[in-house]
Amino acid sequence: MPKILVTGSNGFVGRALCETLLKKEIDVIATVRTKSRNNEFPIGNLSVSTNWLPALAGCSAVLHLAARVHVMNDKNAEPLTAFRAVNVDATMNLARQAVMADVKRFVFVSSVKVNGEETTEKPFTAFDAPAPLDPYGQSKLEAEIALMELSRITGLEVVIIRPPLVYGPTVRANFLKLMRLVKMGVPLPLGAIHNRRSMVALDNLVDLLITCTHHPAAAGQTFMVSDDNDVSISELLQLLADTMRKRSLLLPVPARIIAVAAALLGKSAVASRLLGSLQVDINHTKSTLGWQPVVTLQESLDKTIAYFLAHH
């Protein structure tokens, strides 16, 4: 039976990933800061001094999800240093110990932010020149480069995944805020916004991650991932309303007016996420791995909203 170590196993993606691996009868080493359940392996804080060797014993692959995540309005005095400490230095500590433990494959969950913040003429691909615009994206890029160099030197099979927005049951942050606004019937000035956004359903990301732990063609590759069904913010809100059986209240306010109003309120970053486009091209992922999303956008929205309505 294969044995896989998963970091970040208590997170939004990590929990679903571990549950799916166990359903597939794959032995999971679910690492956490502090143990609270029987199948968890406590490793303390993620740092350059973390001892991973007891957890890595007998593992064929590592799925590395744990990270210092992107947050709006980061108050850290030196954010890049803080991101590097966890996302680069601690990641490389784990990867080097994986080599020592004879782990064959290391799957690293990076971010679309390595490519940039917005697309204009064409979707991002794994072959585009990286253009991170914030410390989080920069730290993920540096980790990617260091992992590929370690792979070149040691033979560790590294696979990099760059997800866009991930959604599904238990999703939080901005996606949860949108669902709450739609449920409350709040009029939203986004009816005239026709941008294009790529998202990835939790089930689709989990399936790709597991595929990349064993697929022969995945080694040494960087993959973009999405539902392969991009939508505008107005289309997404309409889908949420329809799925909740709520009346859609989308006001056709021009994007430039929203942008100006957001700037006056100090919310330009929020507006750019709502108004701008961010698309990824997953043709390389599909052709290299013979992979297809396992659920559609609507199927995943049905699951997500069913959970939301039952718990909110």
Secondary structure, 3 states (H helix, E strand, C coil): CCEEEEECCCCHHHHHHHHHHHHCCCEEEEEECCCCCCCEEECCCCCCCCCCHHHHCCCCEEEECCCCCCCCCCCCCCHHHHHHHHHHHHHHHHHHHHHHCCCCEEEEECCHHHCCCCCCCCCECCCCCCCCCCHHHHHHHHHHHHHHHHHHHHCCEEEEEECCEEECCCCCHHHHHHHHHHHHCCCECCCCCCCCECEEEHHHHHHHHHHCCCCHHHCCCEEECCCCCCECHHHHHHHHHHHHCCCCCECCCCHHHHHHHHHHCCCHHHHHHHHCCECECCHHHHHHHCCCCCCCHHHHHHHHHHHHHHHC
